[in-house]
């Protein structure tokens, strides 16, 4: 049975979509069957994995509003083991349509019950809001993953986020748990980043992933090529951080066999520069609906990277 994760933060621009895409890609590269559901009308997750958000008959809108069979909405991507339900601007009207539905907070949960046994992980990329679509996602999930930018203003939104989490847990989904906090956009050359990391770790304790994602031009650049960063440039520091995060995610939420295998890999690669990351690079799925060239590692674009504070050249 696939565990369901909502990647949720009502504040935009915190690296939520980048995180959900790259963690899903790393897991699929390790043989896990992952379903990625785009619940944001901007459709950035859809385009970020090389799918056309404007050329889909069945999307998340039909899933929520028309009660369409979720199987008909699932698309095979060009990344082996990674599947998706896309989104586009139509989803902007879904909240209004949902208001009058019976058990409106449970629509997505009911739909996912039909397919969750077919996947190891189901990831929900929530919109940057506290609306009905986000409530549906949290109600349907086992865990919430909170991407948090390493800046002061990101901390201010935590109060509203945690209040929403508590309300959903109390009234709609008593099994919902905070799965983890992903620290993103870190600039290790500033004291502010270090202070934010310390404060978040003090508050959330062991719920904070050890892997911290640095600021990187390549992470921002990859979506314009329709590729996850871990495929677009495997050697970039941001991509390496997401590979490490994907491995850590698998240790936390994978099976006991996964943990044993990762421990064995760790022993075999003791002293290596990037242990257990080689198996995290996904392979192309030649039968996918998207262009298989999108994930051909031999064709990774090697344009030189513009350096930003706290980043490095690829």
N, C-alpha and C positions, 0 to 999 in steps of 0.2 A: 504494500500500500504506500503510495507516494505521500510524503509529508508536504504540506502546503505552506509557503512562506510569502508574506506580504513585505515588500520593500517599501517602506512608508516614511515619509517626512512631509508635512504640509508646507514646508519652506522649499521653494524651488532652487535649483542651482547648487545642490549639495553633493552631486555625483551619484544620485540614486540610479538613474538609467544606466550610466556607465558601469556601476557596480553590478547591477542585476545581469547585464549582458555578459560581462567578463567572467563572473563567477559561474554562470550557467555554461559558458563555453568551456571553461576549465573542467567542470564536472563531466560534461559530455565527452571531453577528450579522454577522460578516465573511464569511459565505458558506461557512464550513468545515463539513463534515458530521462531527458529533462523537457518539460513543457513550460514554455515562457509565454505568459499572457500579458499583452499590452493593454492597460486600462486607462491610458492617458490619450486624450483626443489629439494631442500633438503628434502622436505616432512615432516618437523618436526611437523607441525600442524596436519597432517594426523596421524602420529604415536602417537602424544601426546594425542589424543582422542581414542586411542585403535584400529585404523583401520590399515590394512595391505597396505602399500603404493606400494608394489610390486605385488599385486594380484588384480588389477583393470583393467577392459577392457576399461572403460570410465573414463578419468581423466580430469584435467584442460587443458591438452594438446589437447585432442580431442575437448574440448569446444572452444578453441581459434583457433586452426589450421584447424580442420576438419569440423568445424561448426556443430558438433553433437548436437542433441537435449539436452538441459541442464537437462531436467527431467530424461533422461536415465543415466546421470552422477551423480545424487544426491543419496547419500547413507544415510540410517537411521543408526544412531549411537546407542550405548548402553545407551545413556543418553536421557531421555524422552524430546521431543520437540527440540532436537538438530540434525540437518542434515548437511551433508558435501559433498563437491566435493573435491576429493583427488588430490594429486600431487605426482609425483616421478621424477626420473632423466630424463625421456623423455622430461619434460618441459624445460630442458636446451636448446633444439633446437628450441623452439617455437619462440624466438625473430627473428631468421634468417628466419623462415617460414613466419612470419608476415610482414616482410619488403615489400614483393611484393603484399600483399593483398590490395584490394581497401578499402579506409577508414579504414586503419589499426589501427588507434587510437580508433575507435568506435566499434571494434569487440565485446569486452566484454559487453559494454553497450547494444548493440543490443541483445545479448544472454540473459542478465538479465531482459530485458523488458518482456521476456516470462514467468518469474517465480516470479518476485518481488511482485506481489499481493498475493502470497501464503504464505508470511512470514512477521513477525513483524519486524525483523531485518535481514539484510544480511551483514556479515562481510567478508572483503577481507584481507587476510594476504599477504601483498606485499613482494616481494623479497628485500633484502638489496642492491638495486641498483637503478639507475635513468634511467633504460632502458625502452623498449617499453611495457613490461608487466606492470610495475608500472604506466606508462602513461595511459594504458588501464584502470587500476583500478581507477585512479584518475578521468578519464573522465567519468567513469560509476557511480561515487559516489556522494552522497549528502554532505558527510562530510569526512574530513580526521582527524584521531586520531593519534597524534604524541607521541609515547613512548620515553621517554628521560631519559637516565641514569644520576644519580646524580654525575657526574664526569666532570672535566674540558674539556676533549677532546670531550665530547658529545655536548658541546656548539659550538665548532668550526664547526661542520657539519650543524648547523642550517641555515647558509647562503645559502648553496647549496639547502637544503631542501625547504626553503621558496621561493627561486628563481624558483624552479621547480613548486611549488604550484602556484605561480603568473602566470607563463607562461601557465599552464594548464587552470587556471581560466580565463585568458584573451583570449586565442585562442581556447579552446576546450570545456570548461565547465564553463560557467559564473555563474552557481548556486552553484559551489563548495564552501564550507565553512570550516574553521578550527573548528572542533567540540570540540576538547579539547586536552590537553597535560597531559599525564600520567607520573608522576615522579616515576622512578623505581630504584632498587638496592641502596637504601639509607642506609648509615651507619651513624646513628644519633650521633655516638660518635666522629665524625670528624667535624672540622670547615668547611672543603671543601664542605661537603654535605649541610650544612646550607647555605653556600654562594651561591651554585648553585641553591638551592631551591629559595632563595631570588631573585636572578637574573632572573630566569625563570618567577617567579610570577610578577616581575616588568615589564618584557617585554610582556608577554602574558595576564597579568591582570586576568580577570574573566574566561579566557579560561582554566586555570589550575585546574584540579580536586583537591579537598581538600585531598582526600585519597592519601597517599604516600606509595609506596610499598617498604618494607625493604629488605635488603639482607637476604636470607634464604636458607639453604641447602635443605630443603624440596621442595622448588620451583624448584630447579635444579634436584632433585631426582625423582619427580613425573613422568616426561615424560618417564623415563626408565621402568615404570610400565604401561604405556599407559593410565594414568589417569590425569585429571586436578588436580592441587594441592588442590583445594577447596573440592575435593572428597577424594584424597589420604590421606590428614591429615587435618581435618576440624579445629583442635585446634591450629595449627601452626600460628605464628604471620603473616607470609606472606599470608597464606590462608585467615586469618581473614581480612587482608587489602584488598584482592581482593573481598571478600564478601561485604565489605563496599563500594568499588569502583563500584561493580555491582549495588548496590542499588542507589548510587549516579548517575550512568549512566542512570538508569531507571527514576530517578527524572528529569534529563536533557532532555532525548529524548523519554520518554514514553508518554502515553496519559494522559489526565487530570484525568481520572479514576485511573490510576496508581499512580499519585501524591496524590490523595485523600486517596487511600488505604494505601499508605506508611505513610501519616500523621496520619492516624488512628492507625496504628501499632505503630508509635512512641509514641503516647499518652498512648497506652495500656502497653507499655514496659518502660515507663518513670522510670529512675533510674536503669534499667537493665544494666549489664556489656556490652552486645553486642546487643543493640536494633535493631530490624527489620532484623536481620541476619538469624533467624531460618528458615524463609520461603525462604531463598536464597539457601539452600542445595538441589540440584537436586535429582530426584528419578531415579531408574533404569528403563530402557525401555526393558521389557522382549522380545519384538519382534524384537529388533535391530539386525543388522547383526554382530555387534561385540559381544564379550563375555559379557553377562549381569553381570558376576561377577566383571567386571571392575568397576562398579559403585555401588556395594553392600556395603553400608556404614558400615554394620556389620563386613565386612571383611577388613576394612581399615588397612593397614599395620602400626604397631605401633613401628617400629624400633626406637631406640633412635637416636636423631639427633646430628650430630657433630656441635658444636657451632662455629660460625664465629663472628668476631667483629660486634657488632650492632645487633646480633641475640640472640635468646634464645632457650632453650630446649623446645620441643613440650610438 
